[in-house]
Amino acid sequence: GSSWEEVVQLGKEIEKAGATIINTGIGWHESRIPTIATSVPRAAFTWVTKKMKKELSIPLITSNRINMPETAEKILSEGDADMISMARPFLADPEWVNKAAQDRTDEINTCIGCNQACLDHVFEQKVASCLVNPRACHETEFNYNPTEKKKKIAVVGAGPAGLAASTIAASRGHIVTLFDADSEIGGQFNIAKQIPGKEEFYETVRYFKKQIEIHNVSLQLNTRVSVADLKAADFDEIIVATGIKPRELKIKGINHPKVLSYIDVLKDKKNVGKRVAVIGAGGIGFDVSEYLTHEGESTSQNIDAWLKEWGIDKSLEARAGIEDVIPQFDASPRAVFMFKRSNGKFGGNLGKTTGWIHRSTLKKKKVQFIGGVSYTKIDDKGLHYTQNGEAKTLEVDHIVICAGQVPFQELYQPLIDAGRNVHVIGGAFLASELDAKIAISQGARLAASL
């Protein structure tokens, strides 16, 4: 990378050549430093633009992880930059600017920085879109036009799929009732937002809460609705978005007190010991491992702590801000061992633009990756397994099961048998991996078609 002196020299030469404004980017990922992922704090690199403003006389634009008006306004009001550059937030909500200007910030569908449907799609040569706004870049395919025939619709489940379906259907003029057995909306969002670096999911829940209010969705929380209830209410359409339940593994001793599900850990906040085996190396396994290896404030909420963690020299005396600077991740409060049955890369199905960040973080937290195993049993000693034909025992306090999930759709078939118009979406439809991108897209497309 460049030294600070070289960057200043380049800026001055560009200004001298006649440029009237400069957009200050921070670089890409050749240095293996996250720059735009959700785990990066908001406005994490604006201080570089502020430093450059002291060297040049023309206006400077700043960018990277600026997704809400209050963040942008703070940058401008404090003189850190003259203009804000954003891209992904306009995929998430094309009305971002209008809502900000009209003091409707609580209605903004916030970019969560996940990259799952935008950059990941680009790198896979697919059409870019947005996890929280599946209509992005597909505006000619489906629209949320006012309905010509108002229907009475029940949506069962207030997770990602159910929230999208209910709010969009109601925005089109349908009469929608949204049921959920929990005390709050969000479903799997409420699990995701517990993970250090995924706090932006709070914004997504806030957005849907506001949409429920605006479009007069009748929200029935703490309500485990039955087939009889739905039949008695005589709904025109019933949408089953009841999500998933963790897959039950067939391992001897699976009901041992040492065994916890990821829901036990992330939702129910059960105590977890100092030595932990995590079974499963998909997105859930990585999320649980990040949660277990962290304590205290998330560095995603503290720019200076995050810069220190990734080895970035804020004085920029180091070349590229990182040369010979040692990353300083806090020690994990637990020893974590991640297991999977297959060989090969851990987290191989994680996002193309973010998977390397998760792997790097866990390696720096000293998580041990153990692949190519078969599980023998669980007992008071811990986890017994076989690897390369050798029987082994890992003494642990707890074993957390993150080995997938199955659809929870007990309402679906009885309603079909009763002759009702029933649709199933989200995890209740396909639970191979928790995927909010697919869930929200299914909910949105169904709601647009009713």
Secondary structure, 3 states (H helix, E strand, C coil): CCCHHHHHHHHHHHHHCCCCCEECCCCCCCCCCCCCCCCCCCCCCHHHHHHHHCCCCCCEEECCCCCCHHHHHHHHHCCCCCEECCCHHHHHCCCHHHHHHCCCHHHCCCCCCCCCCCHHHHHCCCCCCCCCCCCCCCCCCCCCCCCCCCCEEEEECCCHHHHHHHHHHHHCCCEEEEECCCCCCCCCHHHHCCCCCCCCHHHHHHHHHHHHHHCCCEEECCCCCCHHHHHHHCCCEEEECCCEEECCCCCECCCCCCEEEHHHHHCCCCCCCCEEEEECCCHHHHHHHHHHCCCCCCHHHCHHHHHHHCCCCCCCCCHHHCCCCCCCCCCCCCEEEEECCCCCCCCCCCCCCCHHHHHHHHHHCCCEEECCEEEEEECCCEEEEEECCEEEEEECCEEEECCCEEECCCCHHHHHHCCCCEEECHHHCCCCCCCHHHHHHHHHHHHHHC
